[in-house]
Amino acid sequence: METPKCKFPTWTGLCKKEANKNGYCLEHEKVKCAKCGTQATDLCDYAYSMAVCGMPLCNECKKEHRHD
């Protein structure tokens, strides 16, 4: 059976490190949502000027996160 890979998205695709039972590698299981403190599941990909936001967010907070 193949070892599950981390499901955390990076700028180059999904992380390819070995995942724990929670679906994240040791590095990414420590990444918490910048708004509520739960497990981050994605990074904000909003681009402005020559930069990208990159804020770690959970699924719920990503729905509400805006750059107006």
C-alpha positions as CSV (number, residue, x, y, z in Angstrom):
1,M,0.0,0.0,0.0
2,E,1.3,3.4,-0.9
3,T,2.0,5.9,1.9
4,P,-0.4,8.8,1.8
5,K,1.0,12.2,0.9
6,C,0.3,15.5,2.5
7,K,-2.8,17.3,1.2
8,F,-1.5,20.9,1.9
9,P,-1.3,23.0,-1.2
10,T,2.0,24.7,-1.9
11,W,2.9,27.2,-4.7
12,T,4.1,24.3,-6.9
13,G,1.2,21.9,-6.2
14,L,0.3,19.6,-3.3
15,C,3.0,18.8,-0.8
16,K,4.6,15.5,-1.5
17,K,5.8,14.6,2.0
18,E,4.5,11.6,3.9
19,A,1.3,12.5,5.7
20,N,0.2,11.6,9.3
21,K,-3.3,10.2,10.0
22,N,-4.7,13.8,9.8
23,G,-3.6,14.1,6.1
24,Y,-0.8,16.6,6.7
25,C,3.0,16.2,7.0
26,L,4.8,17.2,10.2
27,E,5.5,20.7,8.8
28,H,2.1,21.5,7.5
29,E,0.1,20.1,10.5
30,K,1.6,23.0,12.4
31,V,0.3,25.6,10.0
32,K,-2.7,27.3,11.6
33,C,-5.4,29.6,10.1
34,A,-4.3,33.2,10.5
35,K,-7.9,34.2,11.3
36,C,-9.3,31.5,13.7
37,G,-6.3,29.3,14.7
38,T,-7.6,26.0,13.4
39,Q,-5.8,23.8,10.9
40,A,-5.0,25.8,7.7
41,T,-6.0,24.0,4.6
42,D,-4.9,26.5,1.9
43,L,-2.9,29.6,1.3
44,C,-4.6,32.8,0.0
45,D,-3.6,33.2,-3.7
46,Y,-4.7,36.8,-4.1
47,A,-2.0,38.5,-6.2
48,Y,-1.3,42.3,-5.9
49,S,1.5,44.2,-7.5
50,M,4.4,41.7,-7.6
51,A,3.4,39.7,-4.5
52,V,0.9,37.1,-3.4
53,C,-1.0,37.3,-0.1
54,G,-0.1,33.8,1.1
55,M,-2.0,34.0,4.3
56,P,-2.7,30.5,5.7
57,L,-6.5,29.9,6.0
58,C,-8.9,27.2,6.9
59,N,-11.8,26.3,4.6
60,E,-14.3,28.5,6.5
61,C,-12.2,31.6,6.8
62,K,-11.1,31.3,3.1
63,K,-14.7,31.9,2.1
64,E,-14.8,35.2,4.1
65,H,-11.2,36.4,3.4
66,R,-11.3,39.4,1.1
67,H,-8.9,42.0,-0.4
68,D,-11.2,44.9,-1.2
